[in-house]
Amino acid sequence: MALYATAASVLAGVESRKGSIKGLVYASSFQNVKQLYALVCETQRYSAVLEAVIASAGLLRAEKKLRPHLAKVLVYELLLGKGFRGGGGRWKPLLDRHRARLKAELARLKVQRCVSRNEDLLQVGSRPGTASQLPRFVRVNTLKTNSDDAVDYFKRQGFSYQGRASSLEDLRALKGKCFFLDPLLPELLVFPAQTDLHDHPLYRAGHLILQDKASCLPAMLLAPPPGSHVIDACAAPGNKTSHLAALLKNQGKIFAFDLDAGRLASMATLLARAGVSCCELAEQDFLAVSPSDQRYRQVQYILLDPSCSGSGMPARQLEEPGAGTPSQARLQALAGFQQRALRHALTFPSLQRLVYSTCSLCQEENEDVVRDALQQNLGTFRLAPVLPSWPHRGLGTFPGAEHCLRASPETTLTGGFFVAVLERVEVPSSVPQAAAAAPELTPSTAPRRKKRRRRAAAPGLLPRTQQEGKR
């Protein structure tokens, strides 16, 4: 399906609540996911403006075969976007007939609202804000390379490496082509906001994973040692799964479940590019997975990152209008599923450690779900105290909630997030003793900035000229 028809289909799905932009884009068969995602997001952002212009110009009355969602996509490209791509196909002549009238109506709308720029026509909540101000976090995929070699590659491209950041203020001040090593996660590089690495050769080769720092916390805190058996209960789109595989060094087993076939297909591509070989994907509802199944008898670690409101993610509010303030009915439905999923996960007989996480700011999806699970498992599981230096803690709604972690753009320069680590209190005699808790991470040694003898490149990390030949 062509770009504009596919974008219109995704837009219709979003507005009818069939899914998020990201989910529907990944489920489509369109090859250039980045291009499609950007077009739909921007059309959605200007949706009210486009509807007003289309109505004033009488476009749908004049072109009765033109559907409303396709009209919005086409008019966005004509008036606000980059112009028709690939010549515009059969749609360009149609829109050319109405070009003058559409431009006149857009100009009239600006005069009526006393603004001069297109962006000023947007509602405040639709304007670029917090999401565009956060640093770009980039996880080095240690299945294919290492931080030293990634840093050296960027330096050869003209970036200025600033060493390990010492504070959030260092990250706030990032500009231009400077970058840091994150002060907490040893494989996380930090670039200025808006740095676009989607076409970078290391990203395209799977050496880099574009992943927010808060999203890296669940796998890091689960900390499964190489050789472990792990369940990733709601796995797609797969960034956390690839992080687990890197921690396991591809030694052991990851059982990854998700119900969305389209997202799983995209996840399989991501994992293959990242060099993951220890993961078994299953299109299955985690709630239907039997804890007594012999395949999972050695599972001691579970990562549960279930569907949530997304209220902590600034970009999600663009994809799903109203996601920042979910209705009480939606919150109750989501929390009910999250509670069932967490209770189910805690019934796996060999489980020693579980990480529960969401990208939500809502207490109903976070502390309340964890409190419910702990009350159902008194004396069996407890909250593990992790990262005592982390600045943003769980809401004090029950004793021990301070062991949970929260993240937000204001306090941690990340998307909004919640993480809780649950550990088994008593280990059954039939189960080998597992590490009770991941140690508090200390800042890693940053790659040195002074010149040193070059060592062999990590497997798969080619010199710049060779890499660029593989774009």
Sequence and secondary structure as in RCSB ss.txt:
>XXXX:A:sequence
MALYATAASVLAGVESRKGSIKGLVYASSFQNVKQLYALVCETQRYSAVLEAVIASAGLLRAEKKLRPHLAKVLV
YELLLGKGFRGGGGRWKPLLDRHRARLKAELARLKVQRCVSRNEDLLQVGSRPGTASQLPRFVRVNTLKTNSDDA
VDYFKRQGFSYQGRASSLEDLRALKGKCFFLDPLLPELLVFPAQTDLHDHPLYRAGHLILQDKASCLPAMLLAPP
PGSHVIDACAAPGNKTSHLAALLKNQGKIFAFDLDAGRLASMATLLARAGVSCCELAEQDFLAVSPSDQRYRQVQ
YILLDPSCSGSGMPARQLEEPGAGTPSQARLQALAGFQQRALRHALTFPSLQRLVYSTCSLCQEENEDVVRDALQ
QNLGTFRLAPVLPSWPHRGLGTFPGAEHCLRASPETTLTGGFFVAVLERVEVPSSVPQAAAAAPELTPSTAPRRK
KRRRRAAAPGLLPRTQQEGKR
>XXXX:A:secstr
  HHHHHHHHHHHHHTTS  HHHHHHHS  S HHHHHHHHHHHHHTHHHHHHHHHHHTHHHH TTS HHHHHHHH
HHHHTSS  GGGGTTHHHHHHTTHHHHHHHHHHHHHHHT SSGGGGS GGGSS GGGGS EEEEE TTT  HHHH
HHHHHHTT EEEEE  SHHHHHT  TTEEEE SS TTEEEE TT   TT HHHHTTSEEE  HHHHHHHHHH   
TT EEEETT TT HHHHHHHHHHTT SEEEEEES HHHHHHHHHHHHHTT  SEEEEES GGGS TT GGGTTEE
EEEE      TT HHHHHHSTTTTS  HHHHHHHHHHHHHHHHHHTT TT  EEEEEES   GGGTHHHHHHHHH
HTTTTEEE    TT S B  SSSTTGGGSEEE HHHHSS  EEEEEEEESS  TTS    SS            S
        TT   HHHHHTT 
